[in-house]
């Protein structure tokens, strides 16, 4: 029993970002905001000097950005800033919505009582973070919320596939949290997901999660229009 409580506590620890993750977030923000423009090169040596790090985390950050379609990285050539087309983004979010919806469906069916309690706690933590108005803290705990749903589906392959797809769309999901009032709206959307999961209403959980992800896409587009 003690080991179980310790494991649950460990699972609730905040996500610790690696240096490469931090660099990826900084660069993704600058690309999405237009501070770094399409066609600009990302020189590893120059960025390593800028951030006072070795080229290793810079190289990993560029690899992650390439996975999101923000950077065109080819062997033996400098990485160049790109931007996914509108159609590509729609496709990515549609796939994300279906995967996360399926995770929510299975989570409603399969989550243990302890996992449902954990999901409700993360949901409450997000509510408290709304008062701080800090998009970064909300984003990090939001990752934990969605990860809790993935693991609650008790389908390892589906969880891994969903998490890998999330990495691709993460810069765009993160950007939308800067919209005025978005944190509170996101929490309201989460509330419909959590309510359905706690009631073991799988179809409702799936729909609520699918709708939430497509709303994230709409909010991202609204963010772009505000720049």
N, C-alpha and C positions, 0 to 999 in steps of 0.2 A: 504493500500500500504506500509506504514512504517513497519507494522508487517511482511509483506511478505519479505521485504528487510532484516529485522533483522533475520528472519528464515533462509534465504539463507546464510547470513553471518555466522550464527551459524553452519550451515551445512558444511562450508568450514574451520572450525577450525581444527588444527592438532589433530590427535588421541592421547589422553592422556593414557599412559600405566599405569596399576595398578602395584603394587609391584610384584604381582604374575606373571603378564605378563612379567615383566622385568626378573624375575628369570627364567621363562620358556625359554625366548630367550637365556639367558646366558647358561643354561644347555643344551638346544637343540644344540647350537653352539658347545659346548664341546663334546657332543655325536657324532654329525655329523663329527666333525674334528678328532674324535678318541681319544681325551684327556680323556674322560670317555668311557670305553670300554664295549662291550656287556658282560653281566654277572656281572658287578659291581653293588653293591647295592647303593641305594640312601637313606641314613639314614636321617630322618627328623630332628632329634636333631642336628646332626653334620652340616647339611646344614644351619639350623637356626643360629647356632653359627658362621658359616663361613660368612654368609651375614648379620649378626647382625639384624635378624628379628625374629618375633615369628614363631611358627610352622604353623600357619594358611596360610600365603601366600605360604610357602613351599609345604604344602599339596595340595593347589590349583594348583600350578605349576606342581606338579607330576601328578595330575589328567589330566591336559591339555596335558602333554607329553604322557600319556597313550592313550589319544584319537588319537594322531598322530601315535601310534604304536611304539614310541621310548622307551617306558617303559612298563614293564609288572607289573601291580599293582593289587594285590589280597588282599582281606580282611584279616586283622590280620597277614600280612606278609610284610616284607620290600620290597619296590619296586626295581625291577631289570631292568637294562638297556637291551633293546632288539634292534632290528633293523628290520624294515619291509623287507620281502623278495623282490627280484626284481619283481616278479610277482604281489605281493601286491601293490607295488609302481606304477606299470603300471596301475593296476586296479583303483587305487585312482586318478591318473592323467587323465585317460580316462573319468572317471565319472566327474571329475572337468571340463574337457574340454567341455563336452556335456552340463553341467549345465550353465557354463559361456557363452557358445555359444548361448544357448537359451535366457539367460538374454540380451545378445547383440542384438539378433534378435528382441525381444519385445521392447527393448530400442529404436531401430531404428524406430519402428512403433509408439511408445507411448510417448516418451519424449516430454515434453513441451518446448517451446522456451527458457525459463529460465533455464531449466535443461540442455539443449544442450549447452547453454552459460557456465554454471557451469562446465560441462565436459571438454569443450575446455580450460577453465581456469586452471583446475587441470592438464590437459595435458601440458599446458605451464609451470606450476610450476615444473613439472617433468623435462622438458627440461632444465630449469635453474639449477636444482639440479645436473644434469650431470656434470656441470662445477666444482662443489664442490668435486665430486668423493667420496661422503660419502654414502656407501651402506645402513647404518641405516636410514638416513634421506630419502633416495630414497625409501626404503622399506615402511616406514610409510606413505609417500604420495602416494605410489603405492597402498596401501590398500584403501586409500580414492578414488583413481581413480576407482578401481574395485567396491567399494561400491556404487559409483555414478552410475555405469552401472546397478548394481543390483536393486537399488531403481528406476532407470529410466524405468525398465521393468514393473513397476506398477502391480506386482504380488507378494503379500506379502509372500505367501507360497513358491514360487520359490526362492525369495530373502533369506528367512530364511534357506531353504535347501542348497542353494549355499554357504551361509556364514558359516554354520556349517561344510560343507565339506571342505571349505577353511581352517578352523582351523586345520583340520587333516593333511593337506599337507603344512601348513605354514612354518614349519622348513626347509623343502626341497626347497620351493620357495625362502625363504630368503637366503639360502646358496649360490644359484647360482649367486647372485648379486656380489659375490667376484671374479667371473671370469673376466679376463682382457677384457675391452671393453663391458661388458655385459649391463651396464646401458644405453649406447647409442643404443645398439641393441634392448633392451626392449622398448625404446621409439619409435624406428622405427616400431616395431610391434604394439604398441599402436596407432601409427599414422594411420595405416590401419584400425584399429577398429573405431577410432574417425571419420575418413573421411567417412566411410560407414554409421555410425550412423547419422552424420550431413546431409548426403544425403538421409536419410531415406531408405537406401538400406539394408533391413533386411537380405536377404540371404548372402550378402557380409560381413555384420557385424558378422553374426554367424560364417562364415568360418574363418574370420580374427581372431576372439577371440579363436576359437577352435585351430587353428594353433599356436597361441601365447602360449596357455597353454601347448601344447605338446612340443613346443620348450623349454619352461621352464624345462620340464622333461629332455630333452636332455642336457640342460645346467647344470642341477644338476648332471647328471651322469658324465659330463666332469669335474665338480668341484671335484667329488670323485676321479676321476682318477689322478687329479693333486696333491692330498694330499700325 
